[in-house]
Amino acid sequence: MKYNFWFIVGSQFLYGPEVVETVENRAKEMAAELSKYLPYPLVYKVTAKTNQEIADIVKQANYDDTCAGIVTWCHTFSPSKMWINGLANLQKPYCHFATQYNREIPNDEIDMDFMNLNQAAHGDREHGFIAARLRMPRKVIAGYWQDEAVHKRIGDWMRAAVGVAVSKTLKVMRFGDNMREVAVTEGDKVEVQTKLGWQVNTWAVGDLVKEMSAVSEAEIDALMAEYAEKYEIATDNIAAVRYQAKEEIAMKKMLDREGCRAFSNTFQDLYGMEQLPGLASQDLMAQGYGYGGEGDWKVSAMTAIMKAMGEGGNGASAFMEDYTYHLAAGEEYSLGAHMLEVCPSLAAVDAKPRIETHHLGIGMNEKDPARLVFEGKEGNAIVVSLVDMGGRLRLICQDIVCVKPIMPMPNLPVARVMWKAMPNLTDGVECWLTAGGAHHTVLSYDVSAEQMRDWAKMMDIEFVHITAETTVESLEKELFLNDLAWKLK
Ligand code: MN
């Protein structure tokens, strides 16, 4: 889907046709200029002067699948009772951009005509009031429209809004059920579909095995050539790699046929398969598909959404699991990995991920599964977990700083990422556990906590952010108040 955003500018008839025409021309100019710096086009739509114009443009926005959101601005004063009928029907993400055409107050030129034309300072206040009065979930961004920092903020919001569009049409394919007895990977699929739009359904592993048996050797040869291009084949067990290729091809066919952008499976249900998909799942993730292990369809869906929110529509976001800690005083780190399935979008750029085969003791693997092994890159990142609190969904986000792993761990047969959690390892763990965050997360280098906050706001779900400033005490208070507030909502 090629998404765009609509620029809707508020005005009124009071100032006469010349002013309205000037507003319209400037709005067109600004939308065109801004589009050069934004990840998605900002398309000028209307200088709205009546209730009908606003109601009409909102109706059009709601029904246009390519419109991922609206951006409003009031160049002049736009009495906002005329916005009520439109805004009350708005079903798309909404950003109020508070800016003005001129950067500076022109000392000599300024007179009452100038003031009447350039009065966003109070026009935007009228507009802000009505959205607040209507309790509209929206993003407010203030700043000069030619500033790079402003472009970055609008761009980030656009990506979060695209995450909303992706979420609302997302289909998740589950191969088998969740891992037996596990609580945190469970959830109310009806609630999730109502709130987030996800269509989560199950396909039998037998269907996948049937699809695999129909994959040709020529198809496998073609994918093996791609593997050889992207990865270093560091195993003699080529048969195991070819088996993963067969799994990948079959899964991709089923996903694409059903329009699914995310999938989950579990090592407890591999009936008829020789290997848990490792390399197969990793290479699918690299193409933008979401994945969750142990039947964790929530993390799978979140991975797909956050990938779509990232750079170029497929960013460095991946399914991750908190595995083990390094608790040396002053040098505390978390080590994240999974038994196989870590997306190579996290890999450090200086070395190609290696395809290796190793024994996997967990699950019913008849053969040693092939998987990509690599180190994660350095940089600021977040980990995100969506949990079902019973009656509502909670999105937990923690700031982390990824480092080059402090030791080579030569006998660890899986991809690994090492990080420092905020505010520090132990307080961070206490906060995470207090909030009920899962062991499975989406780790992202290019989606920010602010974007996840915006996304949660647009989806109308609870958002909890663990930062360098968070204390266990402050978080406990926040969670207590959240509980009360969400019961009233
Ligand atoms: Mn796991």
Residues whose N, C-alpha, C, O or C-beta is under 5 A from the ligand:
A	BS01	MN	G293 E294 E321
